[in-house]
Amino acid sequence: MKSGSFSENLKKQLDSVKDIEGFPRAEVDDILYLSEPPSYTACPNPFIKDFIKKYGNPYDSINDTYKRDPFIKDIREGKHHPIYLAHTYHTKVPHQAVQKFIEYYTNPGDIIFDGFCGTGMVGIAATLSNREAIISEISPFATFIANNFLNSLYPEEFMKIFEEILCDVREECDWMYKTNHTNKAINTRTKKYANYIKAFEKIGKINYIVWNDVYECPYCYNEICFGETPNERKPGEKYDQFNCPYCDSIVNERKAKKVMFQKYDDILNDSIDVVKDKPILISYSVGKSNFWKKPDEFDFHLIEKTEGINIPYWIPNKRMPKGRSTTQALKSHNITYVHQYFTKRNLYVICKFLDLCKKRNFKIWFLISSLLQKASKLMALNKDYIGRVTKGTLYVSSTRQEINIFYFLNKNIASFKQSLEILKHSKKFIISTQSATDLSNIPSNSIDYIFTDPPFGGNIMYSELNFIWEAFLRVFTNNEHEAIENKVQGKSLQDYTKLMERCFVEMFRILKPNRWITIEFHNSKASVWNSIQTAIKNAGFVISLVSVLDKKVGSFKQITTANSVKNDLIINAFKPKNETPSQILKSADLSLDIQFLREQLKSLPIQPMVSRTDKMLFSKMLAHYIENGFEITSNSTGFYKILNENFVELDGYWFIREQIQIYKKLKAEIRDN
Ligand SMILES: C[S@@+](CC[C@H](N)C(=O)[O-])C[C@H]1O[C@@H](n2cnc3c(N)ncnc32)[C@H](O)[C@@H]1O
């Protein structure tokens, strides 16, 4: 436990918050270790009332003059900001988009709340706009990240401690990422063999190693590992079927069995069945040049050595929870424990970092944890030779990239430094770890504005995905009230709706009357949209305007490629001064969909533009229905059917039939000029 009177005080006050829903699953000492009271607690925060007393303006129903119309703008915000890039999360709102809403709906000094704060982007937006932030969330990992964004060390101090830790880890572990430079390697830039090797260039630094799973041919029973044979395909290249290199039979890739073998797991002290895999390619650098080579005797020997190594540091020996996402790696690779998501080499380096962060300054773990996913077996290698983690899943590919953690830390450091630099101003905020179904530690009518980005039905299983990260923190999400659809947790769409409704009821209670809530949601199923509308309305909010957030990445290619548009909907609702009865959804039918699309396309200029893309049209239609209290009947698949049957598509943009000739003429004119 950290020293200081607030830590002592938190310990004393734990009893007063232990029954608040979402109190994490952990030992008390681990919760206290993670917390930095009063501004951050890895459990429901008992200091929020004091924060509001100090910084808030009490609601005065008689003299209150606040008045705002809804914020009428579709927002476009890129994801290239260093703060967005510094630490990954399954879904994130760009903080610059949130700032626009905060600055419109509130005044400096007002209190902003987000009950599903994830990595704290709303807190960042509020404090950058000179407002006070109260943010909470059910996942201790997410609040840990939020706290580290909002309450980090000064960049110089952070980098100094980080460099010292890095130096020590390197000293112990650098040998694990060494390889022989050979004239059989290919220079990745020139695509030529590295023919002349100077004496001092004999050793290269591994950037990453490509691993492939080994399959068994169902006809000749030989073991097949792509990348081993001379006629190999590119790593990451997938075919439905392939020819066995031994018997030439056609094998269906999906049906081919992976080769399993028994291996002693010294962390579990037990033998387990694992999928056989082999290193097939090494990317390494010598000086400033990068090379590819096939692994040789030296590399195989090194892998054997690192796989057999005993890790002398604390290791998270935790079984993954049963769930929808955790089943993926269980089925494909028999992965049941957290440590099995890592190669022994990377696990060693991570545990060494953890050990030193705990000894020197745990704030540095913020940076290391940003790399945990990439350093794990979740890092797939695609055929473009770029490694990627499939967002929102625990998918372990059959072709993986084992990264050199030092090399990737080096790549991450620039955006990290920049984000720390931007966030070094003084801030007024408080963070709590709890479920939004129970905000009993926040007084009624105390919040000036809410911006929130809730979970969307069964899209992402946050507590399962966060489990790996949380295992290193030793504090876990209490998923009893996690607002998701999840069969394993026994939560249907109805249960999700009820949980969301309870969250909105609490947010309604804490918001001052006549004030606004902005709710961001990702596009998906019609049924989920309807349940969200019902939940918002049943809580008492009045939906006033729905707009579109276009989370563009913003490169030229993306601006000119119709399919790259990705939208979220932004629901603007308010808490009426006098409660109004909840409204019942009106039903919309097919003819209304067609009529809406026709009107929409008719009103747009006849030229290539984002508003004519299918994704934007779908978002606009949903927005129109929610705003007008209609039940949504068509899912995105039904919507595409309507588009295809009634309208015309050219170059990824949609038109009514009468517009198509004008568009073609315009294109011809542009070409001729
Ligand atoms: C869409 S994410 C928010 C991401 C966030 N806007 C950001 O920028 O990082 C939704 C979050 O809701 C959290 N959550 C799920 N159920 C919850 C509940 N009952 N109470 C509070 N948070 C919950 C999830 O853990 C997840 O982090």
The ligand as a Gaussian input file, in Angstrom:
#p B3LYP/6-31G(d) Opt

LIG

0 1
 C      -17.085000       1.869000     -25.714000
 S      -16.126000       1.626000     -24.303000
 C      -15.657000       3.214000     -23.812000
 C      -14.379000       3.663000     -24.453000
 C      -13.991000       5.062000     -24.084000
 N      -14.892000       6.017000     -24.657000
 C      -12.559000       5.390000     -24.496000
 O      -12.373000       6.354000     -25.261000
 O      -11.635000       4.681000     -24.084000
 C      -17.343000       1.134000     -23.169000
 C      -16.796000       0.842000     -21.771000
 O      -17.890000       0.534000     -20.905000
 C      -17.397000      -0.338000     -19.891000
 N      -18.555000      -0.943000     -19.194000
 C      -19.295000      -2.029000     -19.517000
 N      -20.291000      -2.200000     -18.636000
 C      -20.185000      -1.201000     -17.727000
 C      -20.933000      -0.827000     -16.579000
 N      -21.994000      -1.524000     -16.170000
 N      -20.531000       0.268000     -15.900000
 C      -19.455000       0.998000     -16.281000
 N      -18.708000       0.679000     -17.351000
 C      -19.071000      -0.399000     -18.074000
 C      -16.479000      -1.272000     -20.631000
 O      -15.548000      -1.859000     -19.757000
 C      -15.834000      -0.328000     -21.663000
 O      -14.592000       0.130000     -21.244000

